[in-house]
Amino acid sequence: MKNITIALSLIFSVFFTSVNAQVPSKKSVKKVLFVVTSHNQLGNTGEKTGFWSEEFAAPYYELTDQGVEVTIASPKGGQPPIDPRSTNPSFATEDTKRFDKDAALLKKLSQTLKLSNVKQSDYDAVFYPGGHGPLWDLAEDKNSQALITSFYTHNKPVAFVCHAPGVLKDVKVNGEYLVKGKNITGFANTEEEAVGLTKIVPFLLEDVLQQRGASYSKLGDWASYAVEDGLLITGQNPASSKLVAKKLLTKLNK
């Protein structure tokens, strides 16, 4: 009887050890901070802007479907503006359709953290969706600039898509522009011309990044294209959103 008890104890010990080995520890869960714009005015046009739906939704699901925990922040906190043009049915994708029906995510989005209250140390990477909004607020936001610098200097990935690379224009590391000498992409001048906003936006992203010393590259208008240079990941346009997320996920899993 004693031998049977010992044997059963060993079996249960092996079983529970095996089960526990298959349960990922909380420390293994990667955490990514999404930073979205709070700006909703398209210059002096009287039209609305904000973040671009696909550029948020595609990376969000690409990451969270793989177990990544995403927290959302914005300069003002609370509900960030969605560019109304991005909700046009002609721009719909499987990700945006999923986003539109995702009550839990929509509630989460309405309660974004205030950017000044978030800390780099709580996350493994940061990602900025585009839309025209960031060119007005995040590009000038000192909290955003400091946050990106902190992620970068702590050897954590920083990722941006479409207009979001514009928020890097004044970000510095050790007194030099972060983008200086870096391979980078973002919304092209020709794409801005195609949407008729070259005279409306506060600056042309392609021009400013090159003025800051970046090695800018692009493919044809609306082509999916992303560039990785060390910790820096950038995508050209909305169609590049998922590709940026894939590159970020690969880097997080290394």
Backbone hydrogen bonds, N-H to C=O, Kabsch-Sander energy under -0.5 kcal/mol:
donor,donor_aa,acceptor,acceptor_aa,energy
5,T,1,M,-2.2
6,I,2,K,-2.1
7,A,3,N,-2.4
8,L,4,I,-2.7
9,S,5,T,-2.2
10,L,6,I,-2.1
11,I,7,A,-2.3
12,F,8,L,-2.7
13,S,9,S,-2.1
14,V,10,L,-2.4
15,F,11,I,-2.6
16,F,12,F,-2.7
17,T,13,S,-1.9
18,S,14,V,-2.2
19,V,15,F,-2.5
20,N,16,F,-2.6
21,A,17,T,-1.7
22,Q,18,S,-1.0
22,Q,19,V,-0.8
23,V,19,V,-0.7
23,V,20,N,-0.7
28,S,25,S,-1.5
29,V,26,K,-1.2
32,V,69,E,-2.8
33,L,125,A,-2.4
34,F,32,V,-0.6
34,F,71,T,-3.4
35,V,127,F,-2.4
36,V,34,F,-0.5
36,V,73,A,-2.7
42,L,40,N,-0.5
42,L,47,E,-2.6
43,G,41,Q,-1.7
45,T,42,L,-1.8
49,T,40,N,-1.7
51,F,81,P,-2.4
52,W,130,G,-1.0
53,S,51,F,-0.5
55,E,52,W,-0.5
56,F,52,W,-1.0
56,F,53,S,-1.0
57,A,53,S,-3.0
58,A,54,E,-2.2
60,Y,56,F,-2.0
61,Y,57,A,-2.5
62,E,58,A,-2.1
63,L,59,P,-2.2
64,T,60,Y,-2.9
65,D,61,Y,-2.2
66,Q,63,L,-1.3
67,G,64,T,-1.9
68,V,63,L,-2.0
69,E,30,K,-3.2
70,V,68,V,-0.6
71,T,32,V,-2.1
73,A,34,F,-2.8
74,S,113,L,-2.4
78,G,112,T,-2.6
83,D,51,F,-2.9
86,S,83,D,-1.3
87,T,84,P,-1.0
88,N,85,R,-1.4
91,F,88,N,-2.5
92,A,89,P,-1.3
97,K,93,T,-2.4
98,R,94,E,-1.8
99,F,95,D,-2.4
100,D,96,T,-2.5
101,K,97,K,-0.9
101,K,98,R,-0.6
102,D,98,R,-0.5
102,D,99,F,-1.2
103,A,101,K,-1.4
106,L,102,D,-2.6
107,K,103,A,-2.1
108,K,104,A,-2.1
109,L,105,L,-2.9
110,S,106,L,-1.4
111,Q,108,K,-1.3
112,T,78,G,-0.8
112,T,109,L,-1.0
113,L,72,I,-2.6
115,L,74,S,-2.5
117,N,114,K,-2.4
118,V,115,L,-1.4
122,D,119,K,-1.5
123,Y,120,Q,-2.0
124,D,31,K,-3.6
125,A,31,K,-1.0
126,V,157,P,-1.7
127,F,33,L,-3.0
128,Y,159,A,-2.3
133,G,50,G,-1.9
135,L,132,H,-1.6
136,W,133,G,-2.0
137,D,133,G,-1.6
139,A,134,P,-2.3
140,E,137,D,-1.3
141,D,137,D,-0.8
142,K,140,E,-0.5
145,Q,141,D,-2.3
146,A,142,K,-2.5
147,L,143,N,-2.2
148,I,144,S,-2.6
149,T,145,Q,-2.2
150,S,146,A,-2.3
151,F,147,L,-2.5
152,Y,148,I,-2.6
153,T,149,T,-2.7
154,H,150,S,-1.1
154,H,151,F,-0.5
155,N,152,Y,-1.5
156,K,151,F,-2.3
158,V,231,L,-2.5
159,A,126,V,-2.5
160,F,233,I,-2.2
161,V,128,Y,-1.5
162,C,235,G,-1.8
164,A,161,V,-2.1
166,G,163,H,-2.0
167,V,164,A,-2.5
168,L,165,P,-1.8
169,K,166,G,-1.6
171,V,168,L,-1.4
173,V,176,E,-3.1
176,E,173,V,-1.6
178,L,171,V,-2.7
180,K,177,Y,-1.5
181,G,213,G,-3.0
182,K,179,V,-2.6
184,I,215,S,-2.2
187,F,162,C,-2.0
192,E,188,A,-2.2
193,E,189,N,-2.4
194,A,190,T,-1.7
195,V,191,E,-1.4
196,G,193,E,-1.2
197,L,192,E,-2.1
200,I,197,L,-1.2
201,V,197,L,-2.3
205,L,203,F,-0.7
206,E,187,F,-0.6
208,V,204,L,-2.5
209,L,205,L,-2.5
210,Q,206,E,-1.5
211,Q,207,D,-2.2
212,R,208,V,-1.7
213,G,210,Q,-1.5
214,A,209,L,-2.4
215,S,182,K,-3.2
216,Y,214,A,-1.1
217,S,184,I,-2.1
223,A,220,G,-2.1
225,Y,223,A,-0.5
227,V,234,T,-2.9
229,D,232,L,-3.1
232,L,229,D,-2.0
233,I,158,V,-2.3
233,I,231,L,-0.5
234,T,227,V,-2.5
235,G,160,F,-1.4
236,Q,225,Y,-2.4
240,S,237,N,-2.1
241,S,238,P,-1.8
244,V,240,S,-2.3
245,A,241,S,-2.0
246,K,242,K,-2.3
247,K,243,L,-2.2
248,L,244,V,-2.3
249,L,245,A,-2.7
250,T,246,K,-2.3
251,K,247,K,-1.9
252,L,248,L,-2.4
253,N,249,L,-1.8
254,K,251,K,-0.9
